[in-house]
Amino acid sequence: LISSAIDTLVSKVGQSRPAPVFLTDNSDYKERNLAKKLNNFILGEFYQTKAYDKATIMLRDALVEGTGILKIYETQDNKVGLERKLLTEILTDPNESIYGEPRQIYEIKLVDRAVLMEQAPKYKAAIRRAEQAYVDSSGEAAKTVSDLVMVVEGWKLPSGKDAKDGRHTIACSGGIIFDEEWTKDKFPFVFLHYSPRLLGFWAQGLAEQLMGTQIEINSLDRKSTRLNSS
């Protein structure tokens, strides 16, 4: 039941291809031509970031987990990039986000040590000191040939319009490898909440809503199987 409902919603809603459009009002040819070029540019950015494909995955995450997440970032070649994030990789303070508007967000991610040193060459010593990290604490997770480092990236929004206390920091167990002032009034994430809860930041997913019905169906199916076998 849960799988069927989620697949149906993803199929129907995922067919939509919305996009922002630049419109002109009582403008001359130059402005209309500029708007046309901007529209083409936006469509090109949607294509090169694979925005629609990743948005469909974000929709599925929202239906299953309650909240789907996409991260907007600058790539190594200075282009716009989109990355799917798992709900378990993002942390917020439950007290601060009780009304759904946290002021700080942290992202936890496992990154290849060599890749991280290439991205932050000034901090190679700190990255070398960082402990090797694993997906979980099970014995199977330690059976790997990869060399991963746990990286924590945090954002703190400015306290006000002219405040200078906003912060964007990246750190590993070896120390801080990036730090800058954060002047924007939002986080570099897009959150899709399926069914927002009364309190807290994270939403309720369709899978959770249908859990009771699914359990009842499974119970009836087992009873029917036992009756048929007897």
VOBA-1610 file (N, C-alpha, C; in pm, whole numbers, padded with zeros to 5 digits, always signed):
BEGIN
Leu+00084-00121+00000Leu+00000+00000+00000Leu+00087+00126+00000Ile+00183+00132+00093Ile+00268+00250+00104Ile+00348+00271-00025Ser+00407+00164-00075Ser+00485+00174-00198Ser+00400+00218-00316Ser+00280+00164-00325Ser+00191+00199-00436Ser+00150+00346-00430Ala+00117+00394-00309Ala+00074+00533-00293Ala+00188+00629-00327Ile+00309+00597-00280Ile+00424+00684-00306Ile+00458+00685-00455Asp+00459+00567-00518Asp+00490+00560-00661Asp+00389+00638-00744Thr+00262+00633-00704Thr+00158+00706-00778Thr+00178+00856-00768Leu+00206+00905-00647Leu+00225+01048-00629Leu+00350+01097-00701Val+00458+01021-00692Val+00582+01059-00761Val+00559+01064-00911Ser+00484+00968-00964Ser+00458+00964-01108Ser+00375+01082-01154Lys+00271+01117-01077Lys+00181+01225-01117Lys+00243+01362-01095Val+00295+01386-00975Val+00351+01518-00943Val+00484+01538-01015Gly+00562+01430-01032Gly+00692+01442-01095Gly+00687+01480-01241Gln+00570+01467-01303Gln+00557+01506-01444Gln+00557+01657-01462Ser+00529+01731-01356Ser+00525+01876-01365Ser+00665+01932-01382Arg+00681+02030-01468Arg+00809+02093-01494Arg+00799+02245-01476Pro+00776+02293-01355Pro+00764+02438-01333Pro+00899+02507-01349Ala+00895+02633-01389Ala+01018+02711-01405Ala+00987+02859-01389Pro+01076+02936-01329Pro+01055+03082-01319Pro+01064+03146-01456Val+00984+03250-01478Val+00979+03318-01607Val+00996+03468-01586Phe+01083+03529-01664Phe+01102+03674-01660Phe+01001+03739-01754Leu+00917+03827-01700Leu+00814+03894-01778Leu+00843+04044-01784Thr+00799+04106-01891Thr+00816+04250-01908Thr+00678+04316-01919Asp+00671+04441-01880Asp+00545+04516-01884Asp+00571+04654-01944Asn+00510+04680-02058Asn+00528+04809-02128Asn+00677+04839-02152Ser+00751+04738-02195Ser+00894+04755-02215Ser+00927+04766-02363Asp+01050+04806-02390Asp+01093+04819-02529Asp+01156+04688-02576Tyr+01206+04689-02699Tyr+01262+04567-02758Tyr+01382+04517-02679Lys+01466+04609-02634Lys+01588+04569-02562Lys+01555+04492-02436Glu+01457+04540-02361Glu+01419+04473-02236Glu+01351+04339-02263Arg+01267+04332-02367Arg+01201+04206-02402Arg+01304+04103-02446Asn+01404+04147-02521Asn+01509+04056-02566Asn+01592+04006-02447Leu+01616+04095-02352Leu+01690+04055-02231Leu+01611+03951-02152Ala+01479+03971-02139Ala+01395+03876-02067Ala+01397+03739-02135Lys+01395+03740-02268Lys+01399+03615-02344Lys+01530+03541-02317Lys+01641+03615-02317Lys+01772+03552-02291Lys+01779+03499-02148Leu+01722+03572-02054Leu+01723+03526-01915Leu+01641+03399-01900Asn+01529+03390-01970Asn+01448+03267-01966Asn+01527+03148-02020Asn+01598+03170-02131Asn+01680+03063-02187Asn+01793+03024-02092Phe+01849+03125-02024Phe+01957+03098-01929Phe+01906+03011-01813Ile+01788+03044-01761Ile+01732+02968-01650Ile+01706+02824-01691Leu+01649+02805-01810Leu+01624+02669-01859Leu+01755+02593-01876Gly+01860+02664-01920Gly+01991+02600-01932Gly+02047+02557-01798Glu+02027+02640-01696Glu+02074+02606-01561Glu+01996+02487-01505Phe+01867+02482-01530Phe+01788+02368-01487Phe+01837+02240-01554Tyr+01879+02252-01680Tyr+01927+02133-01753Tyr+02063+02087-01701Gln+02156+02182-01683Gln+02292+02142-01643Gln+02300+02096-01497Thr+02208+02140-01413Thr+02205+02093-01274Thr+02116+01970-01255Lys+02046+01928-01365Lys+01952+01816-01357Lys+01847+01841-01249Ala+01797+01963-01246Ala+01708+02007-01139Ala+01580+01924-01132Tyr+01520+01893-01247Tyr+01393+01821-01244Tyr+01412+01677-01197Asp+01520+01612-01238Asp+01547+01475-01194Asp+01570+01471-01042Lys+01648+01565-00993Lys+01678+01567-00850Lys+01558+01612-00768Ala+01474+01697-00827Ala+01352+01737-00756Ala+01257+01619-00741Thr+01254+01529-00839Thr+01171+01410-00829Thr+01219+01320-00716Ile+01351+01307-00703Ile+01407+01229-00593Ile+01375+01296-00459Met+01383+01430-00456Met+01349+01503-00334Met+01204+01480-00295Leu+01114+01475-00395Leu+00974+01446-00369Leu+00956+01309-00307Arg+01026+01209-00359Arg+01017+01074-00303Arg+01069+01072-00159Asp+01178+01142-00134Asp+01231+01149+00002Asp+01129+01211+00096Ala+01059+01315+00050Ala+00959+01380+00133Ala+00843+01286+00165Leu+00802+01206+00068Leu+00691+01114+00090Leu+00732+01002+00186Val+00856+00956+00177Val+00902+00846+00260Val+00942+00895+00399Glu+01027+01000+00404Glu+01084+01043+00531Glu+01014+01164+00592Gly+00935+01235+00512Gly+00867+01353+00562Gly+00923+01481+00503Thr+01054+01486+00483Thr+01119+01606+00430Thr+01223+01567+00326Gly+01213+01625+00208Gly+01313+01607+00104Gly+01404+01729+00099Ile+01531+01709+00066Ile+01629+01818+00076Ile+01717+01822-00047Leu+01737+01942-00100Leu+01837+01968-00203Leu+01929+02079-00153Lys+02058+02061-00176Lys+02157+02162-00138Lys+02203+02236-00262Ile+02209+02369-00253Ile+02256+02453-00363Ile+02397+02499-00328Tyr+02492+02476-00416Tyr+02631+02509-00386Tyr+02704+02553-00512Glu+02824+02605-00494Glu+02908+02646-00605Glu+03008+02535-00635Thr+03012+02489-00758Thr+03100+02380-00797Thr+03245+02429-00809Gln+03336+02335-00830Gln+03477+02369-00843Gln+03504+02457-00965Asp+03420+02447-01069Asp+03437+02531-01187Asp+03344+02653-01185Asn+03303+02695-01063Asn+03227+02819-01041Asn+03090+02818-01109Lys+03025+02702-01106Lys+02889+02691-01157Lys+02793+02655-01044Val+02665+02668-01072Val+02564+02630-00973Val+02549+02479-00972Gly+02547+02420-00853Gly+02531+02276-00840Gly+02418+02242-00746Leu+02352+02130-00771Leu+02246+02080-00684Leu+02285+01941-00635Glu+02262+01915-00507Glu+02298+01786-00449Glu+02186+01739-00357Arg+02147+01614-00377Arg+02046+01556-00289Arg+02107+01529-00152Lys+02035+01566-00047Lys+02080+01541+00089Lys+01978+01453+00161Leu+02029+01365+00243Leu+01942+01280+00324Leu+01903+01353+00452Leu+01784+01324+00498Leu+01737+01386+00622Leu+01830+01357+00738Thr+01891+01239+00739Thr+01979+01200+00849Thr+02112+01274+00846Glu+02142+01347+00737Glu+02267+01422+00727Glu+02254+01565+00776Ile+02132+01609+00805Ile+02108+01748+00846Ile+02061+01751+00991Leu+02122+01836+01069Leu+02087+01848+01211Leu+02042+01990+01244Thr+01938+02000+01325Thr+01892+02128+01378Thr+01869+02115+01527Asp+01877+02225+01598Asp+01850+02225+01742Asp+01699+02213+01763Pro+01651+02107+01831Pro+01506+02090+01848Pro+01440+02203+01925Asn+01513+02264+02018Asn+01456+02376+02094Asn+01445+02501+02008Glu+01550+02527+01930Glu+01553+02646+01846Glu+01453+02637+01731Ser+01428+02516+01683Ser+01341+02498+01566Ser+01203+02447+01603Ile+01157+02472+01724Ile+01026+02421+01767Ile+00913+02480+01684Tyr+00932+02603+01632Tyr+00831+02666+01547Tyr+00865+02651+01398Gly+00963+02566+01367Gly+00995+02538+01229Gly+01088+02636+01162Glu+01154+02724+01240Glu+01243+02824+01182Glu+01375+02827+01256Pro+01462+02729+01234Pro+01592+02727+01302Pro+01683+02838+01253Arg+01773+02883+01340Arg+01870+02985+01304Arg+02007+02924+01270Gln+02022+02795+01301Gln+02147+02725+01274Gln+02117+02588+01215Ile+02198+02548+01119Ile+02182+02416+01057Ile+02321+02356+01037Tyr+02330+02225+01059Tyr+02457+02154+01043Tyr+02438+02037+00947Glu+02536+02021+00858Glu+02536+01910+00764Glu+02653+01818+00794Ile+02626+01689+00808Ile+02729+01590+00834Ile+02745+01503+00710Lys+02869+01487+00666Lys+02892+01413+00543Lys+03026+01342+00548Leu+03033+01222+00488Leu+03158+01148+00475Leu+03221+01184+00340Val+03347+01229+00344Val+03416+01274+00223Val+03549+01199+00212Asp+03586+01162+00091Asp+03715+01098+00067Asp+03827+01193+00110Arg+03925+01140+00183Arg+04031+01223+00238Arg+04109+01296+00127Ala+04143+01223+00020Ala+04220+01284-00089Ala+04140+01394-00158Val+04010+01373-00176Val+03925+01475-00237Val+03918+01598-00149Leu+03906+01577-00019Leu+03897+01689+00075Leu+04027+01770+00076Met+04141+01702+00068Met+04270+01773+00064Met+04285+01852-00065Glu+04228+01801-00172Glu+04233+01874-00299Glu+04146+01999-00294Gln+04033+01990-00223Gln+03942+02104-00212Gln+03992+02208-00113Ala+04068+02165-00012Ala+04121+02258+00088Ala+04270+02235+00105Pro+04352+02271+00006Pro+04496+02240+00011Pro+04570+02308+00125Lys+04518+02420+00175Lys+04585+02491+00284Lys+04574+02416+00417Tyr+04483+02322+00424Tyr+04459+02253+00551Tyr+04488+02103+00541Lys+04584+02067+00457Lys+04617+01926+00439Lys+04663+01861+00569Ala+04736+01934+00651Ala+04785+01878+00777Ala+04669+01841+00869Ala+04570+01930+00880Ala+04454+01902+00965Ala+04373+01785+00910Ile+04363+01777+00777Ile+04286+01669+00716Ile+04357+01535+00735Arg+04489+01536+00729Arg+04564+01411+00753Arg+04545+01363+00896Arg+04531+01456+00992Arg+04512+01419+01133Arg+04373+01365+01161Ala+04279+01395+01073Ala+04139+01357+01097Ala+04124+01205+01104Glu+04038+01160+01192Glu+04014+01017+01209Glu+03935+00961+01091Gln+03961+00835+01060Gln+03885+00769+00955Gln+03742+00746+01004Ala+03646+00770+00918Ala+03505+00761+00956Ala+03436+00652+00877Tyr+03325+00602+00933Tyr+03248+00493+00871Tyr+03101+00531+00869Val+03026+00462+00785Val+02883+00491+00772Val+02810+00463+00903Asp+02845+00353+00971Asp+02786+00320+01100Asp+02891+00248+01185Ser+02850+00201+01301Ser+02945+00139+01395Ser+02949-00013+01383Ser+02886-00069+01282Ser+02885-00214+01267Ser+03020-00264+01218Gly+03044-00392+01238Gly+03169-00452+01193Gly+03183-00453+01043Glu+03072-00467+00972Glu+03076-00469+00826Glu+03122-00335+00770Ala+03085-00224+00837Ala+03122-00091+00788Ala+03273-00070+00789Ala+03342-00137+00883Ala+03487-00122+00893Ala+03561-00202+00787Lys+03491-00292+00718Lys+03554-00372+00612Lys+03551-00292+00482Thr+03641-00197+00470Thr+03640-00109+00355Thr+03783-00072+00316Val+03802-00041+00191Val+03932+00005+00143Val+03932+00157+00125Ser+03817+00221+00146Ser+03808+00366+00131Ser+03864+00436+00254Asp+03903+00560+00236Asp+03955+00641+00345Asp+03868+00766+00355Leu+03765+00756+00437Leu+03667+00863+00448Leu+03687+00944+00576Val+03655+01071+00567Val+03665+01163+00681Val+03528+01224+00705Met+03488+01232+00832Met+03361+01297+00864Met+03380+01447+00865Val+03299+01515+00784Val+03306+01660+00772Val+03173+01719+00820Val+03182+01822+00902Val+03064+01892+00952Val+03065+02035+00898Glu+02960+02072+00827Glu+02948+02207+00772Glu+02830+02276+00840Gly+02854+02394+00895Gly+02750+02462+00971Gly+02724+02603+00921Trp+02599+02645+00934Trp+02558+02781+00897Trp+02483+02844+01014Lys+02515+02968+01046Lys+02442+03045+01146Lys+02396+03174+01080Leu+02265+03198+01081Leu+02210+03316+01016Leu+02242+03441+01097Pro+02260+03556+01029Pro+02282+03681+01102Pro+02164+03713+01193Ser+02194+03778+01307Ser+02088+03810+01403Ser+01995+03919+01353Gly+02042+04003+01263Gly+01962+04112+01209Gly+02015+04156+01074Lys+01952+04258+01018Lys+01986+04305+00885Lys+02130+04353+00876Asp+02177+04426+00977Asp+02312+04481+00975Asp+02407+04405+01067Ala+02362+04293+01121Ala+02447+04216+01212Ala+02559+04147+01136Lys+02671+04130+01203Lys+02789+04067+01142Lys+02822+03933+01207Asp+02723+03871+01273Asp+02751+03748+01347Asp+02711+03622+01271Gly+02673+03634+01144Gly+02644+03516+01063Gly+02773+03440+01034Arg+02765+03307+01028Arg+02887+03228+01013Arg+02863+03105+00925His+02966+03071+00848His+02967+02950+00766His+03101+02883+00789Thr+03099+02763+00847Thr+03222+02697+00889Thr+03219+02550+00848Ile+03335+02499+00809Ile+03353+02357+00778Ile+03465+02304+00865Ala+03441+02189+00928Ala+03542+02133+01017Ala+03542+01981+01009Cys+03654+01922+01044Cys+03667+01778+01060Cys+03730+01754+01196Ser+03755+01628+01230Ser+03811+01599+01362Ser+03953+01652+01377Gly+04019+01689+01264Gly+04152+01746+01270Gly+04155+01895+01292Gly+04037+01961+01280Gly+04030+02105+01301Gly+03943+02173+01196Ile+03935+02305+01205Ile+03856+02385+01110Ile+03932+02396+00978Ile+03863+02374+00868Ile+03926+02382+00737Ile+03866+02492+00649Phe+03760+02557+00698Phe+03701+02669+00624Phe+03617+02752+00719Asp+03626+02885+00706Asp+03547+02973+00792Asp+03528+03107+00723Glu+03404+03153+00718Glu+03375+03281+00656Glu+03249+03341+00719Glu+03229+03469+00695Glu+03107+03535+00742Glu+02991+03497+00650Trp+02874+03471+00709Trp+02755+03436+00631Trp+02658+03553+00639Thr+02635+03619+00525Thr+02553+03740+00523Thr+02411+03716+00475Lys+02383+03600+00417Lys+02249+03573+00365Lys+02151+03546+00481Asp+02023+03570+00454Asp+01921+03548+00557Asp+01852+03413+00541Lys+01913+03322+00465Lys+01858+03187+00447Lys+01972+03088+00431Phe+01937+02960+00444Phe+02035+02854+00429Phe+02042+02808+00284Pro+02154+02748+00241Pro+02166+02704+00101Pro+02099+02569+00076Phe+01977+02554+00125Phe+01904+02430+00109Phe+01761+02461+00063Val+01704+02366-00010Val+01561+02369-00042Val+01497+02252+00030Phe+01398+02283+00115Phe+01330+02180+00194Phe+01188+02162+00140Leu+01152+02036+00114Leu+01017+02002+00072Leu+00953+01921+00183His+00860+01982+00257His+00792+01917+00368His+00658+01862+00319Tyr+00637+01731+00334Tyr+00512+01671+00288Tyr+00395+01712+00377Ser+00404+01687+00505Ser+00297+01722+00599Ser+00360+01780+00725Pro+00374+01914+00733Pro+00439+01976+00849Pro+00369+01938+00980Arg+00449+01913+01081Arg+00394+01881+01213Arg+00356+02010+01286Leu+00281+01995+01395Leu+00241+02111+01473Leu+00362+02181+01535Leu+00461+02102+01576Leu+00582+02157+01636Leu+00704+02091+01574Gly+00812+02165+01563Gly+00937+02110+01511Gly+00957+02143+01364Phe+01078+02119+01318Phe+01115+02153+01182Phe+01083+02042+01082Trp+01101+01916+01122Trp+01087+01805+01030Trp+00941+01763+01015Ala+00901+01726+00895Ala+00762+01696+00864Ala+00733+01547+00874Gln+00606+01514+00859Gln+00561+01375+00859Gln+00544+01327+00716Gly+00592+01208+00689Gly+00584+01154+00554Gly+00458+01071+00532Leu+00431+01043+00406Leu+00315+00960+00372Leu+00332+00820+00428Ala+00455+00769+00428Ala+00481+00634+00480Ala+00441+00625+00628Glu+00472+00729+00704Glu+00435+00729+00847Glu+00284+00739+00863Gln+00218+00819+00781Gln+00073+00835+00790Gln-00001+00705+00760Leu+00053+00626+00667Leu-00012+00502+00627Leu+00037+00380+00705Met+00124+00401+00803Met+00184+00288+00873Met+00079+00202+00941Gly-00017+00264+01010Gly-00121+00188+01080Gly-00204+00103+00985Thr-00242+00163+00872Thr-00320+00089+00773Thr-00238-00026+00715Gln-00109-00002+00688Gln-00023-00106+00633Gln-00007-00222+00730Ile+00008-00192+00859Ile+00021-00298+00961Ile-00107-00382+00966Glu-00222-00316+00958Glu-00349-00388+00961Glu-00365-00478+00839Ile-00325-00427+00721Ile-00331-00508+00599Ile-00240-00628+00609Asn-00119-00608+00662Asn-00025-00719+00679Asn-00081-00825+00774Ser-00147-00778+00882Ser-00206-00871+00978Ser-00317-00954+00915Leu-00405-00888+00838Leu-00513-00959+00771Leu-00459-01056+00667Asp-00351-01018+00601Asp-00290-01106+00501Asp-00234-01232+00565Arg-00171-01218+00682Arg-00117-01334+00752Arg-00228-01427+00799Lys-00338-01368+00850Lys-00451-01449+00894Lys-00511-01526+00776Ser-00523-01457+00663Ser-00579-01522+00544Ser-00491-01636+00497Thr-00359-01616+00505Thr-00264-01721+00463Thr-00275-01843+00553Arg-00289-01820+00686Arg-00301-01932+00778Arg-00430-02010+00756Leu-00540-01936+00729Leu-00668-02003+00705Leu-00663-02086+00577Asn-00601-02031+00473Asn-00592-02104+00346Asn-00506-02229+00358Ser-00398-02218+00436Ser-00307-02332+00451Ser-00367-02442+00536Ser-00460-02405+00627Ser-00522-02506+00712Ser-00643-02572+00643
//
